[in-house]
Amino acid sequence: MKVGLIITKSVGSAVQRHRVARRLRHVAREVVKDLENAGSSAHVVIRALPSSRDATSARLERQLRCGLRRACQVAGARQ
């Protein structure tokens, strides 16, 4: 599975964007491990919103898992 990040200037300064990117990469590693164990082989792009600069890592992980769950449901409904 491949994961890409989109962290635009609306998230904040370069320091804030880099901090968000590091936290999202860390969170995504754990989520991707779970998805790979479930047999998924998709490509995922994560777009950080401005509110992500103030979110905790735990909240980012919950939101990422929720978003991926919804995406899998939508993808399953289309097939």
C-alpha positions, 0 to 999 in steps of 0.5 A: 500500500502506498500513502501520499500526503497533501499538506497545503499552506493553509495548514500553517507555517512551514514548521507547522506543516512539517509537524503535521506531516511527521505526525500523519506519517507516524499515524498512517504507518500503524493504520497501513499495517492494519489494512495490509493485514486485512488484504488491502492493496490500495493507494491512499492520499491524505489531505490535511485540513487546517484544523489538523495542526492543533489535533492530537495524534490520537485524534488524527488516527481516529479520523484517518481510520474513520475516513478510510472505513468510509472510503472502503464502504463507498468503494465496496458499494460501487463494485 
